[in-house]
Amino acid sequence: MEFFRYFLVLLGPGLIGALTFSIVARSRTEVNIFVALMMNLLVFTTMITGLYFFKDVYKMKDLLYEFTCLSFTRNYILLSTAINIGYGIFFGIIRRFLPWLRP
């Protein structure tokens, strides 16, 4: 059950970001799973970089301590969803106004 919960925690915000991207780009209202996974990877990289610069997380031991915080899951979901929506809007606008990026 924990695996399923954490899988949804990691995949859910990416799906919301991919839906935002497809709506803003006016391509369609379907969600592409590969776009969701790429956005999740981008957000994870952004969050790890933020932990490095703002929380001084330099070692794996410090990173594991941040992950075991009790409110980490709730904070991760909210922040990841907000960042994914922002990235979806940003990349959707870029795709809409640059016609040679369309497949």
N, C-alpha and C positions, 0 to 999 in steps of 0.2 A: 504494500500500500504506500509506503514511503517513496518507493521508486516512482510510482505513478504521480504522486503529489509533486515531487521535485521535477519530474519530466514536464508537467504542466506549468510549473513555475518558470522553467527555462524556455518552453516553447510558446506559452500563451502571449506574453508581451510581443514576441516576434510576429505572431499571427496578427495581432492588432496593428502593429507597425506596417506589415505588408498590406493589410486592408487599407490603411490610410494612404500608403504609397499608390495603390492601384486606383483609389478614388481620386486623388489629386492629379495623377498622371492621365486620368480619363481613359485608361486603357480598357478596363472592365472592373466589375466588382467582385471578381473571383480572387481568392488568395492563393498565390503560388508558394508552395512549401519551401522551395529553394530560396526564394526572396526572403522568406521568414527566417530561414537558417542563416543566411548571409547577414541579415540585420541583427540577429542575435549575436553572431560572432563580432560584429562591429561594436555593438553595445557592450559586450563582455570586455572587449579590448579597451573601450573607453572607460569602463568602470575600474578595471585593473590599473590603468594609467592614472585615474583619479585617486585611487587608494595609494599609489606610489607617491604622487605629488602632494596630496593634501593630508593623508594620515601617516605618512612616513613608513609605509609598509615596504621594507626592502628584502626581507627574507621570507621563505616559505612558512616558517613557524609563525611569523606575524600574520601572514595571510590566513592561515588556518585558524588563528585566534579570532580574526575578524569574521570568518565564516561561521564560527560556533556561537556567535552572539545570538541571544534569544530573539531579538527583533530583526535579525538580518533578513529573514525570508520576506516579511511584510515590507520592509524598506526596499529590498531588492525588486520586488514586484512593482511597487509604485514608481520607483525611480527608473526602472527598466522600461516600463510602459510609457512614461513621459518622454524618455529619450528616444524610444522607438517611434513614437508619434511625431516627434520633432524631426528625426531623420527621414521618416516617411514623407512628411510635408516638403522638406528640403529637396530630397532626391526626386520626388514627384514633380515639383516645379521645374527642376533641371530637365527632367525627361520630357515634360510637356513643351518647353520652349526651345529645345534643341532637337529638331526633327530627325537628324541623322542618327540619333540614338534609338530610334524605334526599330523593332525587329521587322 
